[in-house]
Each structure stands twice: as structure tokens, then as C-alpha cells.
Amino acid sequence: MTEPELIVHFTAADAARDLRADVRAGLTGRPKWLTPKWLYDARGSELFERITGLPEYYQTRAEQRILRDRAIEIAELTGAGALVELGSGSSEKTRLLLDALRKTGTLREFVPLDVSESALRSAVAAIAADYPELRVRGVVGDFTAELAAVPAGRGRLVAFLGGTIGNFAPAERSRFLTAVRAALRPGEGLLLGTDLVKDPARLVRAYDDAAGVTAEFDRNVLRVLNRELGADFEPEAFEHVARWDQEQEWIEMRLRASRPMRVRVAGLDLIADFDAGEEIRTEISAKFRRSRVEAELAAAGFALTRWWLDDGEDFALSLATAV
């Protein structure tokens, strides 16, 4: 077995710096906001794994069904020599692609990229043990900023799964897709997972489940701020809210103050005052139509070559080629 590599471009000090900058900007903003990446500490990641198994949350199951049905086709179409996974986490879904690419005989290298060094270290070790013929190079970095760290290779396929691109506002999506295209050579591919526009009531239920797991996940970001920045938030004093924005075609997750309160963030020497009913936006999750996906890919320099849906037409997996 080839020993796996771990290339660290984003350290704990970098994460602490970014957290301070994001929280200062968000809590002094009008309206207040927090970026969703801080939802995913160890506890947040555990809660999200629980969310993916909830009956209301269809996205993970729908994407896995597409991958099970289409992985061999994807492997044959791309002939990828290197698979690059952005925001890899545990890399579980990507194993479907790794297996298919191994069967077609083209794959030589797997490059997972994630901001969490601990999660990536575990994933890299597990993949290297199960796929001993592959060169495995993990890159610790924020995939919105560290695409330049993705090693050049022959016939790369970049996978960005889970509908995570929906967490970006339109301008952020444009910058991200343009950066991915800049990292690739003509003919190399992008495999993109997108959740689709559907009944708003169903979408709201997916982000506000009956068991309250998503509410606990959302409030967890306040616990992160308490732990990392010495804040004194009372998480249970904030109500989780999921709201459909028809104009933007996205779900917003918010935390709503149940009463007036003053929060001190010692690590920033900052005081944030809340009125009763005031909200912090913690996440957006954009939903897509094929026309939007195709147009945004084209604007970044990609041609949409395949568009696959699950049986319920809830979720789409797109294969795009760098032109």
C-alpha cells in the first residue's frame, strides 16, 4: 500500500483567525448573520449525520441513488485518472465513484480536500487502506480558497456533492465555479450535486424536522462561539426558524431571539445586543432548476454534458466539462 499524504494549507491558527473575522462581521452586520461553515464542529458534524437519516431530509438518499445507478456511466464518460473531492468529510459517497473508476481501470489518484484536518486524516487513512493501489493525497484547506492547492494530474474529475453549492449566494457561486474552472484543463470534469426547487412546505420540513435535530444543529453554532470565543450565548433562548424565500428560491435557516438580550463575546471584546424576535441568519440553501445550473456553469467556462435525476426528481447530479 502506498502511504497516504496529508498536505496542510489551513491550520488551526488559520481557522481561529477566520472565525474571529467572520463572527465580528456577522454580529455587527444588519441584519446579523453567521457563515454556515462554523456549524460543523465535531458535535455539529455528528448532528448533521443524524439529519441525513431523517425521513424529512431526502437529499442524501436521493444523491446516493443517482450515484449507485450512474457511477459506472460517470467513470466511462470521464475516464478520470484522478478524483478530487471538495468538502470531502468522510468520503463515504465518493466510494461509489472510486469503486466504479477502479472497475474501469483509469483511476490512479484520489485527492480529498476538506477544512477539517482531523476528519480528513481519518478519511485518508481509511481510503488508503481500502484502495491500496491508489495514491491518496489529502489537502487540508477551505475549498473556496484553496483550489490552487489541488495537484495537477491527468484527466481530473472534481466532485462537489451533497448540494453544498447551495450554501453559496449567487456571487459566491460564480467565484467558486470560476475558480474550479481555472484549476482544470480543457476536457477535465466537474461532478456537481444540486437540490432542486420543489414544494416549499416539503423544503421547510427538510430544514425543520419534527424531531428537532436540525434545530439543535442550528443552535450548536452558538455553542461553538461560546467555546471558541468566550461568548455567553444562551442557545436555548434562540428559536430555530426555516423559511422559504420564493424570490431567491432558497431556504434560510435563522436563529430568533426569544427576548431582548445582551451577549458578550470576550474573545472579540464585542457586545451584541438583540431585540426580542431579532434573527441571525445561519445558512442559506439554494434550490436549482436545470436552466440555472446550466447557465451558471456556462458563465464559469463549463459545458453541461449530462444531467441525472433520482426517481423522484428531487435531486440532480450534473457532469460538466471544462471548455
GUPAMAR-106451 format. One line per 3 residues: number of its first residue (from 1); their letters; for each residue x, y, z of N, C-alpha, C. Coordinates in steps of 0.001 Angstrom, whole numbers, plus 500000, padded with zeros to 6 digits. Atoms other than C-alpha are relative to their C-alpha. Last residue first. Example, Ala and Ser with C-alpha at 12.3 -4.5 7.8 and 13.67 -1.06 7.14 Angstrom:
<pts>
2> SA> 499180 498810 499940 513670 498940 507140 499230 501090 500730 | 500890 498810 500000 512300 495500 507800 500900 501200 500000
</pts>
This chain:
<pts>
323> VAT> 499820 499685 501427 485905 524141 477759 501092 501049 499818 | 499305 498740 500180 485863 522412 481162 500268 500249 498522 | 498648 500090 500546 483331 519598 481071 500591 501385 499854
320> ALS> 499621 498875 500858 480204 519338 483211 501457 499870 499599 | 498632 500160 500450 478544 516284 484752 500285 501123 499011 | 499592 499476 501301 475447 517181 486705 501452 499650 499727
317> LAF> 498551 500134 500092 473774 515268 489524 500385 500391 498586 | 499316 500152 501284 470248 516390 490240 501497 499848 500196 | 498597 499612 499943 467930 515998 493224 500639 499737 498642
314> DEG> 499743 499078 498905 464199 515673 493850 501372 500644 499907 | 499615 498715 500589 463201 514070 490568 500158 501082 501065 | 500989 499018 499567 461523 511219 492490 500240 501385 499441
311> DDL> 501334 500387 500470 463442 508597 490512 498923 501018 500382 | 500497 501189 499305 466761 510379 491061 498571 499731 499532 | 500934 499796 498900 467866 512792 488377 499745 498684 500717
308> WWR> 500664 501192 499495 470861 512870 486003 499114 500345 501190 | 500898 499530 498938 472042 515740 483823 499188 498793 500462 | 500986 500975 499533 474975 515064 481485 499232 500585 501182
305> TLA> 500024 501136 500928 477234 517254 479296 499026 498903 500421 | 500758 501067 499351 476892 520714 480843 499852 498846 499014 | 501128 500454 500807 479645 522812 479239 499313 498856 500742
302> FGA> 500308 501425 500075 481914 524674 481643 498852 499760 499015 | 499135 500661 500971 483582 528093 481390 499837 498497 499933 | 498692 500295 499397 482263 529869 484504 500950 499293 499039
299> AAL> 499354 498720 499679 479342 531513 482657 501390 499796 500583 | 499514 499404 501249 478486 528113 481167 500740 501304 500265 | 498837 500762 500460 478256 526520 484601 500595 500628 498743
296> EAE> 498901 499658 499105 475988 529301 485839 501266 499229 499638 | 499537 498641 500253 473723 528990 482796 501196 500360 500877 | 499324 499949 501296 473457 525191 483000 500573 501380 499726
293> VRS> 498740 500742 499901 472676 525224 486717 500781 500128 498694 | 499058 499213 499197 470090 527974 486275 501347 499291 500096 | 499583 498823 500760 468333 526236 483378 501002 500840 500773
290> RRF> 498937 500334 500960 468301 522918 485231 500503 501236 499271 | 500640 500522 501209 466384 524429 488123 501125 499728 498997 | 499642 499701 501382 468011 524899 491498 499001 499437 498997
287> KAS> 500549 501102 500777 467475 525159 495219 500027 500412 498528 | 500664 499717 501264 469638 527468 497321 499537 498713 499330 | 499865 501219 500806 470418 526543 500895 499187 500196 498734
284> IET> 500930 500074 501121 471079 529614 503023 500242 498671 499297 | 499741 500771 501221 472589 529332 506451 498971 500350 498951 | 498886 500935 499840 472978 530989 509864 500309 499213 498738
281> RIE> 500040 500973 501092 470823 534106 509550 501246 499132 500080 | 498677 500180 500609 470684 535710 512988 499820 498998 498863 | 499502 501259 500529 467224 536917 513965 501452 500097 499535
278> EGA> 498912 499758 500961 465647 539602 516135 500648 498677 499618 | 500385 500307 501375 462364 538491 517725 501072 500268 498967 | 500866 501174 500067 463050 540230 521052 499546 499793 498565
275> DFD> 501389 499722 499657 465800 542729 520392 499230 498693 500022 | 501098 500596 500762 469381 541537 520457 498674 500522 500520 | 501329 499855 499409 472515 543387 521572 498958 499430 499062
272> AIL> 501053 500057 501019 475974 542168 520565 498653 500053 500716 | 501325 500182 499419 478919 543172 522759 498990 500051 498869 | 501166 499569 500764 482456 542681 521453 498729 499741 500808
269> DLG> 500295 498765 499271 485896 542360 523057 498783 500680 499358 | 500005 498914 500975 486478 539758 520324 499846 501368 500658 | 498860 500149 500897 487456 536856 522581 500093 501071 498935
266> AVR> 498764 499551 499352 485063 538096 525259 501188 499963 499052 | 499059 500905 500670 481951 537858 523083 501396 500430 500452 | 498597 499572 499990 479292 539400 525329 500853 498925 499320
263> VRM> 499029 501091 500053 475651 538878 524508 501400 500587 499946 | 498678 499466 500325 472954 541356 525531 500992 498853 500095 | 498834 500487 499266 469378 540128 525479 501264 500694 499515
260> PRS> 498841 499107 500110 465856 541086 524495 501167 499431 500797 | 500154 498839 499120 463624 538010 524363 501160 500949 499760 | 501316 500098 499368 463081 534860 522270 499689 501193 500894
257> ARL> 499923 499715 498573 465978 535700 519943 498597 500003 500609 | 500800 498838 499592 465439 534079 516550 500060 500158 501519 | 500193 500135 498560 468041 531766 514992 499350 501285 500493
254> RME> 499756 498852 499132 467760 531555 511218 499832 499589 501455 | 500059 500410 498601 467913 528967 508467 500395 501207 500841 | 499152 499328 499031 467070 530317 505023 499793 499353 501362
251> IWE> 500390 500128 498603 465780 528105 502238 500971 500813 500834 | 499146 500664 499033 466404 529290 498710 499321 499927 501358 | 500106 501459 500098 464498 530226 495607 501059 499324 500873
248> QEQ> 498646 500518 500164 465677 533855 495700 500029 498498 499734 | 499296 499201 501007 462203 535270 495066 501392 499431 499725 | 500484 500317 501343 460369 532480 496878 500779 500747 498925
245> DWR> 499983 498714 500700 462418 532735 500056 499651 499729 498540 | 499809 500041 501444 461457 529647 502073 499930 501401 499432 | 500912 499167 500796 461922 529948 505838 500357 499880 498525
242> AVH> 499692 500314 501404 463430 527683 508486 498955 500692 499142 | 501004 499636 501003 463451 529107 512036 500507 499570 498626 | 499611 500331 501371 465296 527764 515102 498846 500298 499051
239> EFA> 500883 500930 500720 464340 529579 518285 500528 499772 498591 | 500166 499694 501421 467059 531204 520416 499162 498900 499346 | 500791 498773 500079 466913 531255 524233 499782 500433 498551
236> EPE> 501422 500348 499914 468020 527615 524213 499101 501233 499982 | 500543 500592 501230 471422 528696 522920 498505 499715 500062 | 500876 501028 499439 472117 531060 525828 499313 499323 498814
233> FDA> 501313 500290 500568 475035 532983 524327 499267 498969 500863 | 500935 500492 498992 477872 533904 526675 498576 499888 499449 | 501306 499327 500030 480789 534232 524260 499101 499424 501091
230> GLE> 500391 499531 498674 484293 533075 525207 498714 500792 500003 | 499814 498553 499892 485426 532933 521588 499576 500552 501353 | 498805 499525 500695 485985 529215 520958 500294 501480 500235
227> RNL> 498784 500749 499695 483610 527648 523469 501250 500667 499432 | 499742 499977 498554 480798 530188 523468 501339 499351 500330 | 499541 498650 499652 481082 530675 519708 500276 500126 501496
224> VRL> 498650 499840 500564 480879 526920 519101 500559 501367 500387 | 499104 500702 499074 477902 526743 521478 501445 500066 499508 | 499843 499106 498858 476192 529390 519364 500903 499362 501056
221> VNR> 499019 498986 500369 476850 527283 516262 500213 500982 501150 | 498647 500418 499650 475090 524403 518006 501044 501048 499642 | 499584 499348 498752 471806 526288 517793 501425 499637 500399
218> DFE> 499905 498563 500238 471454 525245 514140 500498 500720 501255 | 498854 499750 500892 472231 521576 514801 500206 501499 499810 | 498832 500171 499141 469763 521546 517717 501287 500243 499216
215> ATV> 499991 498876 499067 467075 522977 515457 501213 499927 500918 | 499459 498861 500737 468014 520452 512764 500040 501235 500885 | 498551 500198 500167 467524 517598 515244 500629 501202 499282
212> GAA> 499215 498887 499489 464134 518875 516388 501501 499864 499851 | 499229 500439 498836 462349 515540 515989 500868 501108 500590 | 500882 500191 498849 459693 517058 513699 500752 499620 501261
209> DDY> 500585 501329 499830 462261 518303 511231 499221 499894 501301 | 500610 499792 498682 462852 521977 510431 499244 498728 500356 | 499094 499176 499202 465161 522014 507409 499424 500365 501371
206> ARV> 498662 500587 500084 463538 519151 505460 501006 500757 500858 | 499944 501164 499103 460138 520345 506697 501389 499367 500000 | 499924 499505 498623 460763 523731 505054 500088 498828 500976
203> LRA> 498662 499478 499763 461539 522034 501747 500155 500490 501431 | 499112 501153 499855 458344 519999 501876 501435 500445 500278 | 500312 500617 498707 456272 523108 502520 500905 498799 500247
200> PDK> 499362 499304 498876 458067 524899 499668 499723 499355 501356 | 501013 499472 499106 457032 522218 497119 500640 500681 501212 | 501166 500878 499826 460036 521759 494830 499010 500668 500933
197> VLD> 501197 499284 499542 463126 523527 493505 498826 499025 500054 | 500874 499351 500971 466004 521072 493059 498820 500715 500668 | 501377 500253 499614 468983 520071 495190 499097 500855 499116
194> TGL> 500868 498854 499705 472266 520233 493335 498617 499518 500394 | 501292 500374 499446 475201 517803 493142 499190 501230 500356 | 500628 499040 499092 478073 518698 490823 498638 499499 500454
191> LLG> 501211 500718 499644 480538 516445 489009 499353 500763 501145 | 500578 499628 498716 483146 518668 487370 498710 499220 500179 | 501415 499967 499653 485301 517383 484525 499672 500480 501403
188> EGP> 500175 500577 498673 488547 517778 482639 498608 500321 500524 | 500333 501416 500080 488311 518430 478899 499864 499319 501346 | 501125 500326 500890 490103 521764 478999 499804 498489 499909
185> RLA> 499626 499869 501401 492463 521889 481992 498784 499706 499129 | 500085 501154 500890 491237 522498 485496 500520 500320 498605 | 499112 501065 499515 492176 524902 488299 500060 498812 499058
182> ARV> 498622 499542 500150 490720 527919 486477 500997 498924 500431 | 499633 500051 501422 487413 526061 486088 501453 500405 499789 | 499873 501414 500371 487245 525440 489822 500441 499884 498548
179> ATL> 498746 500496 499428 487979 529126 490480 500210 498526 499676 | 498912 499440 500803 485226 530203 488069 501350 499514 500508 | 499969 500760 501249 482811 527840 489806 501115 500501 499079
176> FRS> 499576 501366 499745 483677 529353 493181 500127 499211 498702 | 498554 499989 499709 483514 532981 492058 500515 498575 500187 | 499287 499608 501215 480121 532431 490422 501506 499973 500220
173> REA> 500005 501157 500909 478805 530525 493416 500788 500312 498741 | 499028 500968 499477 479909 533368 495701 500062 498766 499116 | 498673 499466 500311 478064 535905 493526 501093 499059 500487
170> PAF> 499663 500029 501430 474920 533731 493599 501394 500521 499659 | 500816 499010 500699 474968 533159 497387 500447 500051 498536 | 499380 498789 500511 476729 529963 498426 498935 500918 499406
167> NGI> 499674 499133 498863 475131 527333 500657 500647 501299 499562 | 501149 499181 499636 473506 525811 497555 500244 500901 501187 | 499899 498747 500753 476948 524654 496426 498813 500915 500291
164> TGG> 499316 498981 499204 476708 522118 499250 500130 501319 499255 | 500764 498758 500112 474093 520099 497332 500655 501156 500730 | 500793 499676 498829 475703 516950 498703 499143 501239 499891
161> LFA> 501254 500724 499811 478470 516660 496133 499187 500571 501162 | 500513 499100 498957 481356 518641 494698 498555 499578 500242 | 501337 500310 499502 483356 516096 492689 499647 500970 501122
158> VLR> 500273 499355 498719 486328 517263 490598 498560 499685 500386 | 501426 499806 499801 487355 514824 487844 499819 500581 501394 | 500605 499835 498692 490996 515060 486767 498482 500157 499905
155> GRG> 501411 500344 500032 492238 513597 483485 499311 500116 501346 | 500554 500367 501301 495966 513601 484067 498537 499644 500158 | 499901 501422 500329 497139 515471 487110 499387 499736 498646
152> APV> 500256 500257 501413 497653 518882 488636 500166 498507 499729 | 498874 500368 500866 497501 518912 492406 499569 499782 498550 | 500369 501280 500603 494643 520801 494044 501074 499596 499004
149> AAL> 499220 501085 499401 496391 523517 496046 499665 498639 499407 | 498673 499993 500617 495126 526250 493726 500876 498885 500548 | 500023 500841 501190 491674 525219 494864 501338 499975 499282
146> EAT> 498780 500786 500153 492497 526605 498305 500010 499119 498746 | 498805 499167 500147 490066 529493 498714 501236 499223 499581 | 500333 498779 500728 486513 528135 498452 501239 500851 499733
143> FDG> 500053 500248 501441 487834 524668 499288 499547 501219 499211 | 501344 499510 500302 488983 525860 502702 499839 499915 498488 | 500164 498617 500438 492086 523756 503162 498544 500327 499805
140> VVG> 500753 499276 498981 493521 520471 504344 499925 501458 499579 | 499613 498584 499927 494588 518589 501217 499091 500670 501031 | 500983 499106 499404 494542 514787 501346 500544 501416 500077
137> RVR> 499416 498749 499511 496745 512888 498896 498896 500892 500542 | 500986 499193 499284 495872 509244 498231 500712 501207 500599 | 499282 498964 499278 497849 507332 495576 498950 500905 500631
134> LEP> 500121 498572 500289 495653 504414 494748 501046 500809 500741 | 499355 499704 501277 496539 500691 494608 499996 501486 499672 | 498529 499943 499882 495869 500233 498322 500708 500334 498694
131> YDA> 499631 499889 501424 492180 501155 497973 501528 500094 499917 | 500960 500752 500809 490683 500062 501320 500318 500019 498513 | 500027 501410 499590 493659 501052 503495 499109 499175 499085
128> AIA> 498717 500620 500377 494284 504292 501601 500024 498519 500359 | 499986 500199 501455 490588 505190 501833 501287 499301 499575 | 500967 501047 500343 490513 504648 505618 500013 499700 498506
125> AVA> 499501 501289 499528 493719 506607 506244 499076 498862 499591 | 498842 500370 500824 492591 509493 504062 500534 498631 500409 | 500487 500430 501309 489193 509625 505762 501136 499512 499121
122> SRL> 500681 501291 499861 490684 509698 509260 499555 499465 498650 | 498975 500972 499654 493159 512468 508359 499386 498602 500118 | 499304 500391 501225 490380 514363 506606 501072 498951 500281
119> ASE> 500899 500804 500828 488141 514402 509661 500722 499490 498763 | 500258 501267 499306 491013 515547 511907 499103 499092 499166 | 498834 500888 500076 492266 518175 509448 499707 498646 500632
116> SVD> 499769 500658 498720 488825 519735 508969 501155 499012 499892 | 499461 499025 499052 488802 522197 506060 500364 499360 501329 | 500964 499630 498972 488398 519461 503461 500666 500952 500980
113> LPV> 499664 498693 499439 490031 518371 500215 498921 500377 500999 | 501084 499361 499250 490087 514737 499069 500468 501315 500613 | 499591 498791 499283 492621 513876 496346 498783 500584 500710
110> FER> 501159 499404 499342 492340 510325 494962 500497 501160 500855 | 499799 499106 498859 494905 509059 492447 498667 500519 500531 | 498683 500173 499393 495401 506377 489791 500137 500762 501322
107> LTG> 499679 499180 498836 491931 505851 488359 501365 499654 500577 | 499290 498763 500328 491636 504515 484813 500568 500717 501214 | 498546 500124 500103 490832 500826 485315 500767 501272 499733
104> TKR> 499653 499619 501372 487119 500849 484531 501509 500090 499790 | 500443 501034 500937 486481 498855 487694 500379 500336 498564 | 499077 501127 499871 488601 501203 489795 499612 498906 499009
101> LAD> 498783 499639 500719 486624 504145 488441 501055 498907 500113 | 500277 500022 501438 483385 502475 489538 501253 500307 499196 | 500203 501386 500427 484686 501649 493010 499789 499913 498494
98> LLL> 498710 500687 499972 486079 505150 493484 499863 498559 499510 | 499225 499580 501170 482794 506666 492356 501354 499297 499953 | 500722 500503 501168 480735 504658 494861 500747 500359 498718
95> RTK> 499587 501392 500197 483424 505357 497457 499262 499362 498821 | 499014 500070 501073 482696 509038 496910 500500 498585 499776 | 500679 500084 501299 479533 508712 498948 500996 499831 498861
92> ESS> 500783 501232 500144 481549 507817 502056 499346 499898 498625 | 499814 500566 501341 484253 510491 501672 499140 498759 499741 | 499617 501411 499843 484195 511127 505460 500204 499279 498672
89> GSG> 500499 500629 498787 484246 514901 505063 500491 498572 500108 | 500176 501444 500048 485065 515542 501416 499391 499410 501250 | 500848 500127 498823 484498 519237 501108 499709 498556 500295
86> LEV> 499991 498758 499229 485846 519085 497578 499020 499886 501162 | 501274 499772 499320 486589 515631 496156 500113 501229 500883 | 499812 498947 498998 489309 515319 493515 498646 500264 500638
83> LAG> 501274 499522 499463 489329 512081 491513 500306 500967 501129 | 499936 499473 498644 492433 511482 489404 498611 500503 500390 | 498807 500554 499385 492845 509378 486264 500175 500457 501437
80> AGT> 499184 499174 499103 489296 510045 485164 501199 499237 500542 | 498693 500657 500030 487971 508131 482174 500992 500655 500939 | 498901 499109 499639 485198 510754 482195 501371 499354 499823
77> LEA> 500035 498727 500716 482373 509047 480336 501239 500839 500256 | 499735 500236 501418 483233 505514 481492 500038 501303 499204 | 498617 500455 500169 483543 506528 485141 500337 499819 498533
74> IEI> 499124 498849 499744 480317 508526 485030 501453 499614 499770 | 500140 499106 501155 478496 505579 483420 500904 501221 500150 | 499246 500624 501096 479861 503266 486113 499939 500877 498749
71> ARD> 498555 499910 499750 478704 505654 488834 500823 499392 498873 | 499263 499357 501096 475225 506142 487347 501523 499980 500159 | 500476 500324 501346 472772 503986 489300 500960 500438 498903
68> RLI> 500034 501450 500160 474573 503942 492642 499626 499614 498576 | 498627 500499 500091 475447 507616 492250 500036 498485 499830 | 499456 499635 501320 471859 508556 491479 501399 499422 499832
65> RQE> 500668 500836 501014 470604 506592 494480 500526 500308 498605 | 499402 501335 499972 473220 508220 496710 499361 499078 498974 | 498711 499935 500682 472050 511656 495607 500681 498635 499975
62> ART> 500230 499803 501436 468438 510860 496518 501321 500027 499243 | 500477 501258 500590 469384 509403 499907 499828 500134 498497 | 498899 500967 499986 471460 512442 500838 499589 498698 499339
59> QYY> 498925 499672 500936 468807 514915 499723 501085 498921 499929 | 499930 500930 501136 465687 513378 501299 501294 500111 499210 | 498816 499541 500723 465700 515017 504722 500343 498986 498909
56> EPL> 500256 498753 500725 462163 514650 506065 501148 500395 499078 | 500953 500186 501112 462571 510958 506958 499775 501271 499193 | 501374 499676 499620 465725 511701 508984 499051 499809 498822
53> GTI> 500812 501195 499892 468922 509845 508059 498549 500261 500352 | 500059 500668 501303 470794 512872 506741 499180 498712 500034 | 500966 499342 500889 469864 514787 509897 499865 499232 498690
50> REF> 501341 500420 499580 471701 512279 512103 498937 500596 499085 | 500131 501403 500404 474896 512856 510103 498635 499452 500406 | 500337 500013 501424 474284 516579 510564 499881 498576 499479
47> LES> 501420 499679 500168 474134 516122 514328 499605 499974 498528 | 500769 501144 499508 477508 514348 514347 498497 500234 499823 | 499874 501033 501024 479021 517075 512174 499213 498751 500398
44> GRA> 500829 499629 501142 477677 519716 514558 500042 498961 498899 | 501397 500207 499626 479168 517923 517559 499066 500336 498839 | 500237 501444 499846 482594 517630 515936 498538 499718 500340
41> DYL> 498978 500553 499119 482469 521237 514672 499684 498515 500177 | 499480 501366 500117 480343 521842 511616 501234 499751 500860 | 500938 500977 499456 478067 524821 512244 500657 498640 500203
38> WKP> 499733 500147 498567 481050 527144 511752 498960 499123 500685 | 498905 500949 499775 480891 526527 507981 500279 499796 501479 | 500363 501363 499604 477422 528066 507897 501165 499074 500291
35> TLW> 499761 500868 501154 478574 531709 507972 499792 498538 500402 | 498821 500815 499751 476908 533761 510694 500185 499086 498807 | 499842 501259 500733 474459 536597 510164 501228 499274 500535
32> KPR> 498896 500824 499534 473061 539749 511789 500033 498672 499228 | 500263 500835 498834 470800 542045 509780 501212 499144 500369 | 501432 499709 499927 472470 544492 509834 499337 499498 498728
29> GTL> 500732 499742 501236 476016 543324 510478 498545 500339 500277 | 500136 498546 500123 477896 543689 513774 499243 500383 498733 | 500764 499498 498849 477320 540047 514675 499896 501510 500022
26> GAR> 501382 500440 499973 478323 538853 511203 499183 500594 501129 | 500769 499423 501104 481482 540908 510699 498518 499657 500113 | 500044 498545 499827 482852 540101 514148 499156 500657 498902
23> VDA> 500950 499706 498924 481859 536466 513769 499916 501494 500258 | 501377 500259 500418 483510 536085 510375 498999 500419 501069 | 500389 499016 501019 486772 537775 511395 498536 499824 499603
20> RLD> 500083 498668 499392 487102 535808 514632 499510 501041 498993 | 501163 499973 499114 486277 532531 512912 499834 501384 500619 | 501200 499852 500825 488740 533260 510105 498741 500059 500856
17> RAA> 500005 498657 500596 491595 533845 512552 498723 500240 499208 | 500313 499066 498916 490746 530723 514562 499930 501433 499482 | 501413 500148 499680 490629 528642 511370 499582 500982 501083
14> DAA> 500771 499396 501096 494006 529990 510236 498502 499949 500301 | 499857 498547 499857 495504 529186 513653 499235 500741 498904 | 500899 499592 498922 494098 525648 513435 500068 501505 500223
11> TFH> 499662 500465 498660 495892 525326 510117 498941 500413 501009 | 500923 499259 499144 494754 525589 506504 500161 499442 501408 | 499983 498600 500432 497227 524582 503799 499154 500884 500906
8> VIL> 500759 499064 499165 498071 521185 505273 500214 501425 499499 | 499407 498696 500270 499084 518476 502787 499150 501045 500715 | 500898 498953 499533 498310 514977 504054 500728 501331 499852
5> EPE> 499396 498721 499667 499888 512046 502216 498927 500948 500526 | 500750 498780 500344 498821 508411 502128 500751 501250 500437 | 500344 499214 498818 501451 505636 502235 499248 501265 499585
2> TM> 499299 498724 500004 501276 503483 499120 499557 500816 501202 | 500844 498799 500000 500000 500000 500000 500877 501249 500000
</pts>
